[in-house]
Amino acid sequence: MRVRRLIAAASVAAIGVLSVAGCGNASPDVAAYVGDTRYSLDRVDDIYDDAQSRFTEAVRQEAQQAGQTPTPEQLRADVTRQDVVDLLVSIELGNRVAQAQGVQVTDDVSPEQLAGQLRIPPTAEYAKLWTRWLNLSTSLSAQLPPAQLSDDSVMAVYRAIAKTGAIPTGLGVAEVRQAFGEGTFVRQASALSTALTEEADKVGTTVNPRFRPVGVPSVVSTGQSLVFYSLPYIDAAGPVTDISSPRPAAGDSAPVAP
C-alpha cells in the first residue's frame, strides 16, 4: 500500500501551529507580530519575489541548455506568500522555545542539500529560511517528550499530507492508524506544536487575517523524495485582530477568514 510505504520512512520536521493572542498590534502593512518582533508585508514580498525570480532564471538556463522554451507555468515556483509567513513565524517561535529550554540547534542540513527537493536555488532566502527551520525544528523535536497519539492529531497530519497528493485521500481513522504504525513522527510533531502554541500565547502573536490560518512548514520523506506541506493550527474561537485584510496579490492563495 503506497501510504504504508511513505509513512514507514517518514521524517517530519514540524507540525503547523500558531496561537493568536490579543490585538494590541495592528497595522495594515504588517504580516505578523510575534512578541516584539514585527514582519512587514514588504519583507514577505521581498522573500517571495526573490524566490520566484531565482527559480525563473534557473529554469530558463536549464531550458536554454536543452534547446527548449519553458511555459509560463514552468517558470513559476510553487511558493506563496503564505509559505513565507509560515516560515518567518515558525522560526521566531522555535528560536524562542530553543533558547528557553537550552536546546542546541544543529546545522545538519544546508541550503545546497535542500535546494533540489525545494526546487529553489540555494542562494534564495526562501531556501535558506527552510534550511534554518528544518535544523531548528529537528533539534527541538529531538528534545521534547513525545505527545500522545490521539485520533485528532493522526488525522490532522494525514489530511495535510493527503492534500499534497502524496498519499490517498478518503481513509478512515483505523486505516490511517494502521498505515502510520507507531506514529512516532506524529507524537513528536504534536509535542512540537504544543511547545510552539504555548510560546505564541506567552509572547502574544498577532497575524494579518490575510495569512490566517498560519501553519508551520512541514516535510515528510517518501524514502525517495520529500513532500513539503503545511498543517494549519489556530484556535477558531480566537480573537479577530483589527488588521485590515489587503487583497491577495496575483498568484497568492485567497485569504482564509479566521
MARZA-523463 format. One line per field, with one value per residue: residue in one letter; x negated, y negated, z of N, C-alpha, C in turn. Coordinates in nm, 2 decimals, decimal comma. Each point is the difference from the previous one (the first is absolute). Example, Ala and Ser with C-alpha at 12.3 -4.5 7.8 and 13.67 -1.06 7.14 Angstrom:
residuo (a:s)
n.px (-1,32:0,04)
n.py (0,57:-0,11)
n.pz (0,78:-0,07)
ca.px (0,09:-0,09)
ca.py (-0,12:-0,11)
ca.pz (0,00:0,00)
c.px (-0,09:0,08)
c.py (-0,12:-0,11)
c.pz (0,00:0,08)
***
This chain:
residuo (m:r:v:r:r:l:i:a:a:a:s:v:a:a:i:g:v:l:s:v:a:g:c:g:n:a:s:p:d:v:a:a:y:v:g:d:t:r:y:s:l:d:r:v:d:d:i:y:d:d:a:q:s:r:f:t:e:a:v:r:q:e:a:q:q:a:g:q:t:p:t:p:e:q:l:r:a:d:v:t:r:q:d:v:v:d:l:l:v:s:i:e:l:g:n:r:v:a:q:a:q:g:v:q:v:t:d:d:v:s:p:e:q:l:a:g:q:l:r:i:p:p:t:a:e:y:a:k:l:w:t:r:w:l:n:l:s:t:s:l:s:a:q:l:p:p:a:q:l:s:d:d:s:v:m:a:v:y:r:a:i:a:k:t:g:a:i:p:t:g:l:g:v:a:e:v:r:q:a:f:g:e:g:t:f:v:r:q:a:s:a:l:s:t:a:l:t:e:e:a:d:k:v:g:t:t:v:n:p:r:f:r:p:v:g:v:p:s:v:v:s:t:g:q:s:l:v:f:y:s:l:p:y:i:d:a:a:g:p:v:t:d:i:s:s:p:r:p:a:a:g:d:s:a:p:v:a:p)
n.px (-0,09:0,03:0,11:0,00:-0,04:0,09:0,09:-0,03:-0,02:0,11:-0,03:0,08:-0,01:0,13:0,08:0,09:-0,03:0,11:-0,03:0,12:-0,08:0,11:0,04:-0,09:-0,06:0,01:-0,04:0,06:-0,11:0,06:-0,09:-0,09:0,05:-0,12:0,07:-0,13:0,01:-0,04:0,09:-0,06:0,11:-0,08:-0,03:0,13:0,03:-0,10:0,03:0,12:-0,02:-0,09:0,09:0,10:-0,07:-0,05:0,12:0,06:-0,10:0,01:0,13:-0,01:-0,10:0,07:0,10:-0,07:-0,05:0,13:-0,01:0,06:0,13:-0,02:0,11:0,10:0,08:-0,09:0,02:0,11:-0,07:0,00:0,00:0,05:0,06:0,11:-0,07:-0,02:0,12:0,04:-0,10:0,03:0,13:-0,01:-0,08:0,07:0,12:-0,05:-0,05:0,11:0,06:-0,09:0,01:0,13:-0,01:-0,08:0,07:-0,10:0,00:0,02:-0,10:0,08:0,09:-0,05:0,00:-0,13:0,00:0,07:-0,09:-0,06:0,03:-0,04:-0,10:-0,08:-0,06:-0,12:-0,03:0,12:0,05:0,09:-0,10:-0,06:0,12:0,03:-0,13:0,01:0,12:-0,05:-0,11:0,07:0,09:-0,10:-0,08:0,11:0,04:-0,14:0,03:0,10:0,07:0,02:0,10:0,12:0,03:0,06:0,13:0,02:-0,11:0,04:0,12:-0,05:-0,09:0,08:0,09:-0,09:-0,05:0,12:0,00:-0,12:0,08:-0,08:0,12:0,07:0,11:0,08:-0,11:0,04:0,04:0,07:0,03:0,02:0,06:0,06:0,03:0,03:0,05:-0,12:-0,01:-0,13:0,00:0,12:-0,04:-0,11:0,07:0,08:-0,11:-0,06:0,11:0,00:-0,13:0,02:0,11:-0,06:-0,10:0,08:0,06:-0,12:-0,05:0,11:0,09:-0,02:0,09:-0,04:0,13:-0,07:-0,07:0,13:0,00:-0,09:-0,08:-0,06:-0,11:0,04:-0,07:0,03:-0,07:0,00:-0,12:0,06:0,10:0,00:0,10:0,01:0,04:0,12:-0,01:0,11:-0,03:0,13:0,01:0,10:0,00:-0,12:-0,06:0,08:-0,12:-0,04:-0,09:-0,01:0,09:-0,13:0,03:0,01:-0,14:-0,02:0,05:0,05:0,01:0,12:0,03:-0,03:0,13:-0,03)
n.py (0,12:-0,10:-0,03:0,13:0,01:-0,10:0,04:0,12:-0,08:-0,03:-0,12:-0,03:-0,11:-0,01:-0,04:-0,04:-0,12:-0,06:-0,07:-0,06:-0,10:-0,06:-0,13:-0,02:0,09:-0,11:0,04:-0,07:-0,05:0,06:0,10:-0,02:0,01:0,03:-0,03:-0,03:0,12:-0,08:0,06:-0,08:-0,05:-0,11:0,04:0,03:-0,12:-0,06:0,08:-0,02:-0,13:0,01:0,08:-0,08:-0,11:0,05:0,04:-0,11:-0,07:0,08:-0,01:-0,13:0,00:0,08:-0,07:-0,11:0,06:0,03:-0,13:-0,03:-0,02:-0,05:0,06:-0,09:0,11:0,04:-0,13:0,05:-0,05:0,12:-0,13:-0,02:-0,12:0,08:0,07:-0,12:-0,04:0,11:-0,02:-0,12:0,03:0,12:-0,06:-0,11:0,07:0,07:-0,11:-0,05:0,10:0,00:-0,13:0,00:0,10:-0,09:0,01:0,08:-0,09:0,11:0,02:0,10:-0,09:0,00:-0,13:0,03:0,06:-0,11:-0,07:0,11:0,03:-0,12:0,03:-0,05:-0,09:0,06:-0,09:0,06:-0,11:0,03:0,04:-0,11:-0,06:0,07:-0,03:-0,13:0,00:0,07:-0,07:-0,11:0,03:0,05:-0,11:-0,08:0,07:0,00:-0,12:-0,02:0,03:0,12:-0,05:0,01:0,12:-0,12:0,04:-0,11:0,03:0,12:-0,04:-0,08:0,08:0,09:-0,08:-0,05:0,12:0,05:-0,12:0,04:0,10:-0,01:0,00:0,11:-0,06:-0,04:0,01:0,10:-0,03:0,11:-0,03:-0,12:0,04:0,08:-0,09:-0,08:0,12:-0,01:-0,06:0,04:-0,02:0,06:0,09:0,01:0,01:0,08:0,06:0,00:0,04:0,08:0,03:0,00:0,08:0,07:0,01:0,03:0,07:0,05:-0,01:0,05:0,05:-0,09:0,05:-0,06:-0,03:-0,07:0,02:-0,01:0,13:-0,01:0,06:0,08:-0,04:0,10:0,11:0,08:0,11:0,02:-0,03:-0,07:-0,06:-0,13:0,01:-0,12:-0,03:-0,05:0,01:-0,06:-0,09:-0,02:-0,06:0,08:0,02:-0,01:-0,10:-0,08:-0,01:-0,13:0,10:-0,09:0,05:-0,02:-0,04:0,13:0,01:-0,03:0,12:-0,08:0,08:0,02:-0,11:0,05:-0,02:-0,07)
n.pz (0,00:-0,09:0,07:0,00:-0,13:-0,02:0,08:-0,05:-0,09:0,07:-0,03:0,11:-0,07:-0,02:0,10:-0,08:0,05:0,04:0,10:-0,01:0,06:0,04:0,00:0,10:-0,06:-0,08:-0,11:-0,10:0,04:0,10:-0,03:0,10:0,13:0,05:0,11:0,02:-0,06:-0,10:-0,07:-0,07:-0,07:0,01:0,12:0,02:-0,06:0,07:0,10:-0,02:-0,03:0,10:0,07:-0,04:0,01:0,11:0,03:-0,04:0,05:0,11:-0,01:-0,02:0,09:0,08:-0,03:0,02:0,11:0,03:-0,04:0,12:-0,01:0,12:0,05:0,00:-0,01:-0,09:-0,03:0,05:0,10:0,06:0,01:0,11:0,01:0,00:-0,10:-0,05:0,02:-0,04:-0,09:-0,03:0,01:-0,07:-0,07:0,00:-0,01:-0,10:-0,05:0,03:-0,06:-0,10:0,00:0,02:-0,09:-0,05:-0,10:-0,02:-0,09:-0,07:-0,07:0,01:-0,03:-0,13:-0,05:-0,03:0,12:0,04:-0,07:-0,02:0,13:0,04:-0,09:0,09:-0,08:0,04:-0,10:-0,03:0,06:-0,09:-0,08:0,03:-0,01:-0,11:-0,04:0,03:-0,06:-0,10:0,01:0,01:-0,09:-0,07:0,03:-0,01:-0,11:-0,02:0,05:-0,07:0,12:-0,06:-0,08:0,05:-0,05:0,00:-0,01:0,08:0,07:0,01:0,01:0,09:0,04:0,01:0,04:0,08:0,03:0,02:0,05:0,02:0,02:0,11:0,06:-0,01:-0,05:0,10:0,06:0,08:0,13:0,00:-0,13:0,04:0,12:-0,08:-0,08:0,10:0,03:0,06:-0,12:0,01:-0,13:0,02:0,09:-0,07:-0,11:0,06:0,04:-0,13:-0,05:0,10:-0,01:-0,12:0,02:0,10:-0,08:-0,11:0,09:0,04:-0,12:-0,04:-0,08:-0,09:-0,07:-0,10:0,00:-0,08:0,11:0,03:0,04:0,09:-0,08:0,09:-0,07:-0,08:0,02:-0,09:0,03:-0,13:0,03:-0,10:0,06:0,01:0,09:-0,05:0,12:0,03:0,14:-0,05:0,10:0,02:0,11:-0,05:0,14:-0,05:0,06:-0,06:-0,07:0,03:-0,05:-0,09:-0,09:-0,04:-0,12:-0,02:0,00:-0,13:-0,01:0,09:0,11:0,00:0,07:0,11:0,01:0,11)
ca.px (0,09:-0,09:-0,01:-0,08:-0,14:-0,04:-0,01:-0,10:-0,13:0,03:-0,09:0,07:-0,08:0,08:0,14:0,04:0,06:-0,01:0,11:0,01:0,04:0,01:0,00:-0,06:-0,08:0,08:-0,04:0,03:-0,13:-0,07:0,05:0,01:-0,08:-0,02:-0,06:-0,05:-0,05:0,10:-0,03:0,07:0,04:-0,11:-0,10:0,06:-0,01:-0,14:-0,03:0,08:-0,05:-0,13:0,01:0,06:-0,10:-0,11:0,05:0,02:-0,13:-0,05:0,08:-0,03:-0,13:0,01:0,08:-0,09:-0,11:0,07:0,06:0,14:0,06:0,09:0,13:0,01:0,02:-0,12:-0,08:0,05:-0,03:0,11:-0,02:0,10:-0,03:0,04:-0,11:-0,10:0,05:-0,01:-0,14:-0,05:0,06:-0,05:-0,14:0,00:0,05:-0,09:-0,13:0,04:0,01:-0,13:-0,07:0,05:-0,02:-0,14:-0,02:-0,11:0,05:-0,11:0,00:-0,02:0,05:-0,04:0,09:-0,04:0,06:0,14:0,05:0,05:0,13:0,09:0,00:-0,03:-0,15:-0,04:-0,03:0,12:0,02:0,10:-0,06:-0,08:0,10:0,05:-0,11:0,00:0,11:-0,02:-0,10:0,06:0,11:-0,05:-0,07:0,10:0,08:-0,08:-0,01:0,14:0,06:0,10:0,13:0,09:0,04:0,14:0,06:0,00:-0,13:-0,02:0,08:-0,04:-0,12:0,04:0,07:-0,09:-0,09:0,08:0,04:-0,10:0,01:-0,10:0,07:0,14:0,10:0,12:-0,02:0,06:-0,10:-0,06:-0,09:-0,12:-0,08:-0,07:-0,11:-0,10:-0,07:-0,01:0,03:-0,10:-0,01:0,11:-0,02:-0,10:0,06:0,10:-0,08:-0,05:0,12:0,04:-0,10:0,01:0,12:-0,02:-0,09:0,08:0,09:-0,08:-0,06:0,10:-0,02:0,11:-0,02:0,08:0,10:-0,04:-0,08:0,06:-0,08:-0,14:-0,05:-0,14:-0,04:-0,03:-0,05:0,00:-0,08:0,05:-0,12:-0,06:0,01:0,06:0,13:0,01:0,14:0,03:0,12:0,05:0,04:0,03:0,12:0,10:0,08:-0,10:0,04:-0,03:-0,07:0,06:-0,08:0,08:-0,03:-0,02:0,03:-0,11:-0,07:0,01:-0,07:0,01:0,13:0,10:-0,01:0,09:0,05:-0,02)
ca.py (-0,12:-0,11:-0,08:0,07:-0,02:-0,13:-0,03:0,08:-0,07:-0,14:-0,09:-0,12:-0,11:-0,08:-0,01:-0,14:-0,06:-0,14:-0,05:-0,14:-0,05:-0,14:-0,07:-0,13:-0,02:0,00:-0,09:0,06:0,03:0,11:0,14:0,06:-0,04:0,10:-0,08:-0,13:0,01:-0,04:0,04:-0,09:0,06:-0,02:0,11:0,12:-0,01:0,01:0,14:0,06:-0,04:0,05:0,14:0,01:-0,05:0,09:0,12:-0,02:0,00:0,14:0,08:-0,05:0,04:0,15:0,01:-0,04:0,10:0,12:-0,05:0,00:-0,13:0,04:-0,06:-0,09:0,08:0,06:-0,10:-0,04:0,09:0,04:-0,07:-0,11:-0,08:0,07:0,08:-0,08:-0,04:0,12:0,02:-0,11:0,01:0,12:-0,01:-0,09:0,08:0,11:-0,05:-0,04:0,13:0,06:-0,08:0,02:0,14:0,03:0,09:-0,04:0,02:0,05:-0,05:0,12:-0,02:-0,13:-0,04:0,08:0,13:-0,01:-0,07:0,09:0,04:-0,12:-0,05:-0,14:-0,02:-0,02:-0,14:-0,07:-0,01:0,10:0,13:-0,02:0,00:0,14:0,08:-0,04:0,06:0,14:0,03:-0,05:0,09:0,13:0,00:-0,01:0,12:0,10:-0,02:-0,01:0,13:0,02:-0,01:0,12:0,01:-0,01:0,00:-0,13:-0,03:0,09:-0,04:-0,13:0,03:0,08:-0,09:-0,09:0,07:0,05:-0,12:-0,01:0,11:0,10:0,12:0,00:-0,07:0,08:0,11:-0,02:0,00:0,13:0,02:-0,09:0,05:0,12:-0,05:-0,07:0,09:-0,05:-0,15:-0,08:-0,13:-0,08:-0,04:-0,11:-0,12:-0,05:-0,06:-0,13:-0,09:-0,04:-0,09:-0,12:-0,07:-0,06:-0,12:-0,11:-0,05:-0,08:-0,12:-0,07:0,01:-0,05:0,02:-0,06:0,10:0,05:0,11:0,09:0,06:0,02:0,14:0,01:0,08:0,14:0,08:0,15:0,07:0,12:0,09:-0,04:-0,15:-0,07:-0,07:-0,12:-0,03:-0,08:0,04:-0,11:0,02:-0,13:0,00:-0,07:-0,10:-0,10:-0,14:-0,05:-0,12:-0,11:-0,03:0,00:0,11:-0,04:0,10:0,09:-0,04:0,10:0,12:0,05:0,06:-0,09:-0,01:0,09:-0,08:0,06)
ca.pz (0,00:-0,02:0,12:0,10:-0,03:0,02:0,14:0,06:-0,01:0,03:0,08:0,00:0,06:0,09:-0,03:0,00:0,12:0,04:0,09:-0,01:0,13:0,00:-0,12:0,02:-0,12:-0,12:-0,11:-0,13:-0,08:0,07:-0,02:0,13:0,11:0,09:0,10:-0,05:-0,14:-0,10:-0,14:-0,09:-0,12:-0,09:0,02:-0,06:-0,15:-0,04:0,01:-0,10:-0,13:-0,02:-0,03:-0,14:-0,10:-0,01:-0,06:-0,14:-0,06:0,00:-0,10:-0,13:-0,03:-0,02:-0,12:-0,11:-0,03:-0,07:-0,12:0,02:0,05:0,11:0,00:0,12:0,12:0,04:0,05:0,13:0,12:0,08:0,13:0,02:0,11:0,12:0,04:0,06:0,14:0,08:0,04:0,09:0,13:0,06:0,04:0,12:0,11:0,03:0,07:0,14:0,08:0,01:0,09:0,13:0,05:-0,01:-0,11:-0,10:-0,13:-0,08:-0,14:-0,08:-0,13:-0,06:-0,11:-0,11:0,01:-0,01:-0,12:-0,11:0,04:0,00:-0,14:0,02:0,01:0,14:0,03:0,03:0,14:0,03:0,03:0,12:0,11:0,01:0,06:0,15:0,07:0,01:0,10:0,13:0,04:0,02:0,13:0,10:0,00:0,07:0,14:0,06:0,02:-0,09:0,05:-0,02:-0,14:-0,01:-0,13:-0,06:-0,05:-0,11:-0,12:-0,04:-0,07:-0,12:-0,09:-0,05:-0,10:-0,11:-0,08:-0,10:-0,09:0,02:0,05:-0,04:0,09:0,03:0,10:0,13:0,11:0,02:-0,11:0,01:0,11:-0,05:-0,10:0,07:0,09:0,14:-0,01:0,07:-0,06:0,04:0,14:0,01:-0,06:0,10:0,12:-0,04:-0,02:0,13:0,05:-0,08:0,04:0,13:-0,02:-0,06:0,10:0,10:-0,05:-0,07:-0,14:-0,08:-0,14:-0,10:-0,05:-0,13:0,02:0,10:0,11:-0,02:0,03:0,00:-0,12:0,04:-0,11:0,03:-0,10:-0,06:-0,01:-0,12:-0,02:0,11:-0,03:0,08:0,03:0,11:0,08:0,07:0,13:0,06:0,08:-0,08:0,08:0,04:-0,03:-0,14:0,01:-0,08:-0,11:-0,12:-0,09:-0,14:-0,10:-0,03:-0,12:-0,10:0,02:0,14:0,03:0,05:0,14:0,07:0,11:0,13)
c.px (-0,09:-0,01:-0,08:-0,15:-0,05:-0,02:-0,10:-0,14:0,01:-0,10:0,06:-0,08:0,09:0,15:0,05:0,07:-0,01:0,11:0,00:0,05:0,00:0,01:-0,06:-0,09:0,09:-0,05:0,02:-0,13:-0,08:0,07:0,03:-0,09:-0,02:-0,08:-0,03:-0,06:0,11:-0,04:0,09:0,04:-0,11:-0,10:0,05:-0,01:-0,14:-0,04:0,07:-0,05:-0,13:0,00:0,05:-0,10:-0,12:0,05:0,02:-0,13:-0,07:0,07:-0,04:-0,14:0,00:0,07:-0,09:-0,11:0,06:0,06:0,15:0,05:0,10:0,13:0,00:0,02:-0,13:-0,10:0,04:-0,03:0,13:-0,02:0,11:-0,05:0,04:-0,12:-0,11:0,04:-0,01:-0,14:-0,05:0,06:-0,05:-0,14:-0,01:0,04:-0,10:-0,13:0,03:0,01:-0,13:-0,09:0,05:-0,03:-0,15:-0,03:-0,10:0,05:-0,12:0,01:-0,02:0,04:-0,04:0,10:-0,03:0,07:0,15:0,06:0,06:0,14:0,10:0,02:-0,01:-0,16:-0,04:-0,03:0,13:0,02:0,11:-0,06:-0,08:0,09:0,04:-0,11:-0,01:0,11:-0,01:-0,10:0,06:0,11:-0,04:-0,07:0,10:0,07:-0,08:0,00:0,14:0,05:0,11:0,14:0,08:0,05:0,15:0,06:-0,01:-0,14:-0,04:0,07:-0,04:-0,13:0,04:0,07:-0,10:-0,09:0,09:0,04:-0,11:0,00:-0,10:0,05:0,14:0,09:0,11:-0,02:0,06:-0,11:-0,07:-0,10:-0,12:-0,09:-0,08:-0,12:-0,11:-0,08:0,00:0,02:-0,10:-0,01:0,12:-0,01:-0,10:0,05:0,10:-0,06:-0,05:0,11:0,04:-0,10:0,01:0,13:-0,01:-0,09:0,07:0,10:-0,07:-0,05:0,11:-0,03:0,12:-0,03:0,10:0,10:-0,03:-0,08:0,04:0,09:-0,15:-0,04:-0,15:-0,04:-0,04:-0,05:0,00:-0,07:0,07:-0,10:-0,07:0,00:0,07:0,13:0,01:0,15:0,01:0,12:0,05:0,05:0,03:0,14:0,11:0,08:-0,09:0,05:-0,03:-0,07:0,06:-0,09:0,08:-0,05:-0,02:0,03:-0,12:-0,06:0,02:-0,08:0,01:0,13:0,09:-0,01:0,10:0,05:-0,02:0,13)
c.py (-0,12:-0,08:0,07:-0,02:-0,14:-0,03:0,08:-0,07:-0,15:-0,07:-0,14:-0,11:-0,08:0,01:-0,14:-0,04:-0,15:-0,04:-0,15:-0,05:-0,15:-0,07:-0,14:-0,04:0,01:-0,10:0,07:0,04:0,11:0,13:0,07:-0,06:0,12:-0,06:-0,14:0,00:-0,02:0,04:-0,08:0,07:-0,02:0,11:0,13:-0,01:0,02:0,15:0,07:-0,03:0,05:0,15:0,02:-0,03:0,10:0,14:-0,02:0,00:0,13:0,08:-0,04:0,05:0,15:0,02:-0,04:0,10:0,12:-0,04:0,00:-0,14:0,04:-0,08:-0,10:0,08:0,06:-0,10:-0,05:0,10:0,03:-0,06:-0,11:-0,09:0,06:0,09:-0,08:-0,04:0,12:0,03:-0,11:0,01:0,12:-0,01:-0,09:0,07:0,11:-0,05:-0,04:0,13:0,06:-0,08:0,03:0,14:0,04:0,10:-0,05:0,04:0,05:-0,06:0,12:-0,01:-0,14:-0,03:0,08:0,14:0,00:-0,06:0,09:0,05:-0,11:-0,05:-0,15:-0,01:-0,02:-0,14:-0,08:-0,01:0,10:0,14:-0,01:0,01:0,14:0,09:-0,03:0,06:0,15:0,04:-0,03:0,10:0,14:0,01:-0,01:0,13:0,11:-0,02:0,00:0,14:0,02:-0,01:0,12:0,00:0,00:0,01:-0,13:-0,03:0,09:-0,04:-0,14:0,01:0,07:-0,10:-0,10:0,06:0,04:-0,12:-0,02:0,10:0,11:0,13:0,00:-0,07:0,10:0,11:-0,04:0,01:0,13:0,03:-0,09:0,04:0,13:-0,04:-0,07:0,08:-0,06:-0,15:-0,08:-0,14:-0,09:-0,04:-0,11:-0,13:-0,07:-0,07:-0,14:-0,10:-0,06:-0,11:-0,14:-0,08:-0,07:-0,13:-0,11:-0,06:-0,09:-0,13:-0,09:0,00:-0,05:0,02:-0,07:0,10:0,06:0,13:0,10:0,10:0,02:0,14:0,00:0,10:0,14:0,07:0,15:0,06:0,12:0,11:-0,03:-0,15:-0,06:-0,06:-0,11:-0,04:-0,09:0,05:-0,12:0,04:-0,14:0,01:-0,07:-0,10:-0,11:-0,14:-0,04:-0,13:-0,11:-0,04:0,01:0,12:-0,05:0,10:0,08:-0,05:0,12:0,12:0,05:0,07:-0,10:0,00:0,09:-0,07:0,08:0,06)
c.pz (0,00:0,13:0,11:-0,03:0,03:0,15:0,07:0,00:0,03:0,09:0,00:0,07:0,10:-0,04:0,02:0,13:0,00:0,09:-0,01:0,13:-0,01:-0,13:0,01:-0,12:-0,12:-0,10:-0,13:-0,08:0,08:-0,02:0,13:0,10:0,09:0,12:-0,05:-0,14:-0,10:-0,14:-0,10:-0,13:-0,11:0,02:-0,06:-0,15:-0,05:-0,01:-0,11:-0,14:-0,03:-0,04:-0,14:-0,10:-0,01:-0,06:-0,15:-0,08:-0,02:-0,11:-0,14:-0,05:-0,04:-0,14:-0,12:-0,04:-0,07:-0,13:0,00:0,04:0,11:-0,01:0,12:0,13:0,05:0,06:0,14:0,11:0,08:0,14:0,01:0,12:0,13:0,05:0,07:0,14:0,09:0,05:0,10:0,14:0,07:0,05:0,12:0,13:0,04:0,07:0,14:0,09:0,02:0,11:0,14:0,06:-0,01:-0,11:-0,10:-0,14:-0,09:-0,15:-0,09:-0,15:-0,05:-0,11:-0,12:0,00:-0,02:-0,13:-0,10:0,03:0,00:-0,14:0,01:0,01:0,15:0,04:0,04:0,15:0,05:0,03:0,13:0,12:0,03:0,07:0,15:0,08:0,01:0,11:0,14:0,05:0,03:0,14:0,11:0,02:0,08:0,15:0,07:0,02:-0,10:0,06:-0,02:-0,14:-0,01:-0,14:-0,08:-0,06:-0,12:-0,13:-0,05:-0,09:-0,14:-0,10:-0,07:-0,11:-0,12:-0,09:-0,11:-0,11:0,02:0,05:-0,03:0,10:0,03:0,10:0,13:0,10:0,01:-0,11:0,02:0,11:-0,04:-0,09:0,08:0,10:0,14:0,00:0,08:-0,05:0,03:0,14:0,01:-0,05:0,09:0,12:-0,04:-0,02:0,14:0,05:-0,08:0,03:0,13:-0,01:-0,06:0,09:0,10:-0,05:-0,07:-0,15:-0,08:-0,15:-0,09:-0,05:-0,14:0,01:0,11:-0,08:-0,04:0,03:0,00:-0,12:0,05:-0,12:0,04:-0,12:-0,05:0,00:-0,13:-0,02:0,13:-0,05:0,10:0,01:0,12:0,07:0,08:0,14:0,07:0,07:-0,08:0,08:0,05:-0,04:-0,14:0,02:-0,08:-0,11:-0,13:-0,08:-0,14:-0,10:-0,03:-0,14:-0,10:0,03:0,15:0,01:0,06:0,15:0,07:0,13:0,13:0,05)
***
